[in-house]
Amino acid sequence: MIINEWDLGVVKVIARSTVASRSGVDVLVIDLRLIGLPGNYIVYLVTRPYNVDHVVEVGSVGVEGDGWFITVNGELALTTDREPSQFGSYNVNRDASEDAAFGRLNGELYVNDELGWAHAALGFNAVINGSNEWRLRVKAPIDSLRNTWHNRALVKSVSDNDIMNELRNWDAINERSLSISIGNSVIGDILRQSMANLVMLWDGGRITPGPLIYHLFWIRDGSYMATALTMLNLVEMGKAVIEELLRRIDPTGYFKAVDFDVREYDANGQVLWAVSKYVQLTKDYDMLRRWYSVIRRGVEWLEMNREVAGDESIRGLLPPSWSAEDTGPWTIIIGMTCGPLPG
C-alpha cells in the first residue's frame, strides 16, 4: 500500500493506492480523499500520453458512458465509483488543463490524434460539507484490457473484499519469507520493501525488471531475481523462475535472452549460474536431474561458440554480442565468468 499527501492550503489531498485482483486481472485501486474547509471544489482526472520515463504515442482516447471509463487506444485506462459532472477528449491542438482552468471540459466523447497526443479527462464536483471530507475511488487495470462490456463489468466489480484478499495474500508471503530484526535498525524494513518489490514483479513464473518499459522477461535480470527469491525463502517462486529460464532453450542450445529477436551471449552463462545457485541453496537434486539434458545442451552451446583462434587475449571467450546496457565488452566478460561449469 502506498499513501501520498499534498497540502494545498484550504484542502489536503490524500491518495491511498493498493492492488486487487479479480478473475486473474490486476487492478490498481486509488482511494482519494479531500479534507479541508467546507465548500464546492472541482477535481479533474486527466490521462497523459507518457509514463514515468518516456512519451507513449496515444492515437485515440474516449470516454465510455457505460460505467464512465476513460479508454486509451481501445483499452480500458480507468474508471471511478462516482459519475463525473463533466468530461472531455483532447488532441494536440488543445490541452485538457486549459479547459480545466476555466472549470469546464469540452464534452467530447472520442478523439483521434495522428501526432499521438490524445488524452481525456473527467471532472467531479467535490462538495466538502460538515464531515470536512470528500472521497473518490479510482480503478485502473494494470495490464492491457480491451474495451468490452465484460471487461468493464469485471473492473467495476473489484471491491473491498478483493483488496482484503490481496492484503491477506501479502501477509502469507511475509510469513514465509526471510525476516531480519536488528534492534532499532532499519535493515529489516529495507529487506521487507525489497521483498515486496520482487514479489510485485513476479508474474507466475516469469519475472520482469520493472512494471513499464522493462515489463519483459529478461534472462539477465531474471537470473539474479530468481536467486533473490530463493534466498528470501520464497523457494517455489524462485523455482518457477528457474524453470522458465530453462524453457527458453532453442534447438541450437542457446537460451533466448529476451522476448524479441536479439542475442545476448551472456544468457547461457546466466542461466547456468542461476540453476547452480538454486540447487546449492535448496538441495533440489530432483529438479537438476529432470532438467539435466537441457542444462547439458546449454553447456555444449557455450563450448561450441567460444573463440578458438586469433589473438590469445580473447581465446576462449564468447564473441561480442548486442547488449541493452551498451557497455562494450560487457557480454564477453559475463559470458566468460558465467560460462561452462567445470567437468
matplotlib code that plots the C-alpha trace (Angstrom):
import matplotlib.pyplot as plt

x = [0.0, 1.3, 0.0, 0.7, -0.4, -0.5, -1.3, -2.9, -3.7, -7.5, -7.6, -5.4, -5.4, -4.7, -4.3, -4.1, -3.0, -3.2, -3.7, -6.6, -7.2, -10.4, -10.5, -6.8, -7.0, -4.8, -6.4, -4.8, -7.2, -6.7, -8.8, -8.8, -9.8, -10.2, -10.1, -10.4, -12.7, -16.3, -17.0, -17.5, -14.4, -13.7, -11.5, -10.1, -8.6, -6.6, -4.7, -1.4, 0.4, 3.5, 4.5, 7.1, 10.1, 9.1, 6.4, 3.9, 2.1, -1.7, -3.6, -7.1, -8.9, -12.6, -15.0, -17.2, -20.6, -21.3, -19.6, -17.7, -14.4, -11.6, -10.2, -6.8, -6.0, -9.1, -8.1, -9.5, -7.5, -9.5, -13.0, -14.4, -17.1, -18.8, -20.4, -18.5, -20.2, -18.1, -15.8, -13.7, -11.4, -8.5, -5.8, -2.5, -4.4, -5.7, -4.8, -7.4, -5.7, -6.6, -10.3, -10.0, -8.5, -11.9, -13.9, -15.5, -14.2, -15.2, -17.8, -16.2, -16.6, -13.9, -10.9, -8.2, -4.7, -2.2, 0.5, -0.1, -1.0, -4.6, -5.8, -9.0, -10.4, -13.2, -14.4, -16.1, -18.0, -16.3, -18.6, -17.0, -19.7, -20.0, -17.9, -15.0, -14.2, -15.0, -14.0, -13.4, -12.3, -10.4, -9.8, -7.2, -6.3, -2.6, -2.3, -3.7, -7.5, -9.7, -12.7, -15.5, -18.7, -17.3, -14.1, -15.8, -18.1, -15.1, -13.1, -16.2, -16.8, -13.5, -14.4, -13.1, -13.2, -10.7, -8.4, -8.5, -7.8, -4.7, -3.6, -4.0, -2.0, 0.8, 0.6, 1.0, 4.1, 5.6, 5.2, 7.1, 9.9, 13.1, 13.0, 15.7, 15.4, 18.4, 17.4, 16.3, 18.0, 16.0, 17.6, 14.5, 12.2, 14.6, 14.5, 10.7, 10.5, 12.9, 11.0, 7.7, 9.3, 10.5, 7.1, 5.2, 7.3, 6.7, 4.2, 3.6, 7.0, 8.0, 9.6, 10.3, 12.9, 10.2, 6.4, 6.7, 9.2, 11.1, 8.0, 9.6, 11.2, 15.0, 17.4, 20.0, 17.7, 15.6, 18.6, 19.5, 15.9, 15.2, 18.2, 17.0, 13.5, 15.1, 17.4, 14.3, 12.8, 10.2, 11.5, 8.5, 8.6, 12.3, 11.9, 9.2, 11.5, 14.4, 12.2, 11.0, 14.7, 15.4, 12.3, 13.8, 16.4, 16.2, 17.2, 20.8, 21.2, 21.1, 18.8, 16.7, 17.7, 14.5, 11.1, 12.3, 14.8, 18.1, 21.1, 22.9, 25.7, 25.8, 22.4, 23.6, 26.1, 23.4, 21.0, 23.7, 24.7, 21.1, 20.5, 23.6, 22.7, 19.2, 20.4, 23.1, 20.5, 17.7, 19.5, 16.7, 18.6, 15.3, 14.9, 18.5, 18.0, 14.8, 16.4, 19.8, 19.5, 18.6, 21.4, 23.9, 22.8, 23.3, 26.8, 27.6, 26.4, 28.9, 31.7, 30.8, 30.7, 33.9, 36.7, 39.2, 41.5, 43.0, 44.5, 45.3, 43.8, 40.3, 40.8, 38.2, 35.8, 32.4, 32.2, 30.8, 27.0, 24.3, 23.8, 20.9, 23.4, 25.7, 28.8, 31.2, 32.8, 30.0, 28.6, 32.0, 33.1, 29.8, 29.8, 33.3, 32.6, 29.3, 30.5, 30.5, 30.6, 33.8, 33.8]
y = [0.0, 3.5, 6.7, 10.1, 13.5, 17.0, 20.0, 22.7, 25.1, 25.1, 21.4, 18.4, 15.6, 12.1, 9.2, 5.6, 3.2, -0.6, -3.5, -6.0, -9.0, -10.3, -13.3, -13.0, -9.3, -7.0, -3.6, -0.5, 0.9, 4.5, 5.9, 9.7, 11.9, 15.7, 17.1, 20.8, 23.8, 23.3, 24.4, 23.4, 22.2, 20.6, 17.5, 16.5, 13.2, 13.5, 10.9, 11.8, 10.3, 9.4, 7.2, 7.9, 8.0, 8.4, 9.6, 7.0, 7.5, 7.7, 7.8, 7.7, 8.2, 8.1, 8.4, 5.4, 6.4, 2.8, 2.8, 6.1, 4.6, 6.5, 4.4, 4.7, 3.2, 0.9, -0.3, 0.5, 3.1, 4.0, 4.3, 5.8, 5.0, 8.4, 9.7, 12.7, 16.1, 16.8, 15.0, 15.7, 14.2, 16.2, 16.1, 18.1, 21.3, 21.9, 20.5, 19.5, 21.6, 24.7, 24.0, 22.8, 26.2, 27.7, 25.0, 23.3, 20.4, 20.2, 17.4, 15.4, 11.6, 10.5, 11.9, 10.7, 12.3, 11.4, 13.0, 10.7, 13.3, 12.2, 12.4, 12.5, 13.9, 13.5, 16.3, 15.9, 18.3, 17.7, 19.1, 19.2, 19.7, 19.1, 15.9, 18.0, 15.2, 14.1, 10.7, 9.2, 5.7, 5.2, 1.8, 1.2, -2.1, -2.7, -4.9, -4.3, -4.9, -4.4, -2.1, -4.7, -4.9, -8.0, -6.3, -3.1, -5.1, -7.0, -3.9, -2.3, -5.4, -5.1, -4.5, -4.1, -7.9, -8.2, -5.7, -7.6, -10.9, -9.3, -8.0, -11.4, -12.9, -10.4, -11.4, -15.1, -14.2, -12.2, -15.2, -17.5, -15.1, -14.5, -11.7, -9.7, -7.7, -5.9, -3.6, -0.2, -0.7, 0.0, -3.1, -5.2, -2.6, -2.3, -6.1, -6.2, -3.4, -5.2, -8.5, -6.7, -5.2, -8.6, -10.3, -7.5, -8.1, -11.9, -13.0, -16.6, -17.9, -15.1, -12.1, -8.7, -6.0, -3.3, -2.6, -0.3, -0.2, -3.2, -5.3, -8.1, -11.4, -10.9, -13.8, -11.3, -9.8, -13.0, -15.0, -12.6, -12.1, -15.9, -16.3, -13.4, -15.0, -18.3, -16.7, -15.0, -18.5, -17.9, -21.2, -22.1, -18.6, -18.9, -22.4, -21.3, -18.6, -21.1, -23.5, -20.6, -19.8, -23.4, -23.5, -20.7, -23.0, -23.1, -26.1, -24.9, -24.9, -21.1, -19.7, -16.9, -13.8, -11.7, -11.7, -10.2, -11.3, -10.3, -12.4, -11.7, -14.2, -14.0, -15.6, -19.2, -18.4, -16.5, -19.5, -22.0, -19.8, -19.3, -23.1, -23.8, -21.2, -22.6, -26.2, -25.0, -23.2, -25.8, -29.2, -29.9, -32.6, -34.0, -30.7, -30.9, -34.5, -33.5, -30.7, -32.3, -32.8, -29.1, -27.9, -30.1, -28.6, -25.1, -26.0, -27.5, -24.4, -22.4, -24.7, -24.6, -20.7, -19.9, -18.2, -20.9, -19.0, -15.5, -13.3, -15.1, -12.3, -13.3, -17.0, -19.0, -16.1, -15.7, -13.4, -9.8, -9.5, -6.9, -5.5, -3.3, -1.7, -0.8, -1.1, -2.6, -5.8, -6.4, -9.5, -11.0, -10.7, -12.0, -14.9, -15.8, -15.5, -17.3, -19.8, -23.6, -25.5, -27.4, -31.0]
z = [0.0, -0.9, 0.7, -0.8, 0.6, -0.9, 1.3, -0.9, 1.9, 2.2, 1.4, 1.8, -0.8, 0.4, -2.0, -0.8, -3.6, -3.5, -5.9, -6.0, -8.3, -9.8, -12.2, -12.9, -13.7, -11.5, -10.8, -9.2, -6.7, -5.6, -2.8, -3.0, -0.1, 0.1, 3.6, 4.4, 4.7, 3.7, 0.1, -3.5, -5.4, -8.7, -9.1, -12.5, -13.5, -16.7, -18.7, -20.3, -23.3, -21.3, -18.4, -15.7, -18.1, -21.7, -24.1, -25.3, -28.6, -28.0, -31.2, -29.7, -26.4, -25.4, -22.5, -22.3, -20.8, -19.8, -16.4, -17.1, -18.3, -20.0, -22.9, -24.4, -27.8, -27.4, -24.0, -20.5, -18.7, -15.6, -14.1, -10.9, -8.3, -8.9, -12.1, -13.4, -13.7, -16.9, -19.3, -22.4, -25.0, -26.5, -29.1, -29.6, -30.6, -27.0, -23.6, -21.1, -18.4, -20.4, -20.2, -16.6, -15.6, -16.7, -14.9, -18.0, -20.2, -23.9, -23.6, -26.5, -26.1, -28.5, -30.3, -32.7, -32.9, -35.7, -33.6, -30.7, -28.1, -27.4, -23.8, -21.9, -18.6, -16.1, -13.8, -10.4, -8.2, -4.8, -2.1, 1.4, 4.0, 7.7, 7.6, 6.2, 3.7, 0.1, -1.3, -4.8, -5.7, -9.0, -10.5, -13.3, -14.9, -14.6, -17.7, -21.1, -21.1, -24.2, -24.0, -23.9, -21.8, -20.0, -19.1, -18.0, -15.7, -14.3, -13.3, -11.8, -9.7, -7.8, -4.2, -0.7, -0.4, -3.2, -1.6, 1.7, -0.1, -1.6, 1.7, 3.3, 0.4, 1.2, 4.9, 3.9, 1.7, 4.6, 6.9, 4.5, 3.7, 5.5, 8.1, 9.9, 13.1, 14.5, 17.4, 16.1, 12.7, 9.5, 7.8, 8.5, 6.8, 3.8, 3.4, 3.5, 0.9, -1.3, -1.0, -1.8, -4.9, -6.1, -5.5, -7.3, -10.4, -10.3, -12.9, -12.0, -13.1, -15.3, -13.6, -15.0, -14.1, -14.0, -14.5, -17.5, -20.4, -18.8, -18.4, -20.3, -19.2, -19.5, -18.6, -17.4, -14.7, -14.1, -13.1, -10.2, -9.2, -9.1, -6.8, -4.5, -4.2, -3.2, -0.7, 0.8, 1.4, -1.4, -2.9, -5.0, -6.6, -7.3, -8.7, -11.1, -12.5, -12.8, -14.8, -17.0, -17.7, -18.7, -21.0, -23.1, -24.8, -28.6, -30.9, -31.0, -27.2, -26.8, -24.1, -25.6, -23.7, -24.0, -25.7, -29.0, -31.7, -30.2, -29.0, -25.7, -25.4, -21.6, -21.5, -21.2, -18.5, -16.5, -16.7, -15.6, -12.8, -11.6, -11.7, -9.8, -7.1, -6.8, -6.3, -3.9, -1.7, -1.9, -2.5, -5.0, -7.0, -8.4, -10.4, -11.5, -12.8, -14.5, -16.5, -16.9, -20.7, -21.2, -18.9, -20.9, -24.2, -22.8, -21.7, -25.1, -26.9, -24.8, -25.7, -29.4, -29.5, -27.7, -29.7, -30.6, -32.9, -33.2, -30.5, -27.3, -25.3, -26.5, -27.0, -25.0, -24.7, -26.4, -29.4, -28.9, -28.9, -28.6, -25.1, -23.8, -21.5, -24.5, -22.4, -24.9, -23.5, -21.0, -22.7, -23.3, -19.7, -18.3, -20.8, -19.6, -15.8, -16.0, -18.6, -18.7, -15.3, -14.6, -15.7]

ax = plt.figure().add_subplot(projection="3d")
ax.plot(x, y, z, "-o")
ax.set_aspect("equal")
plt.show()
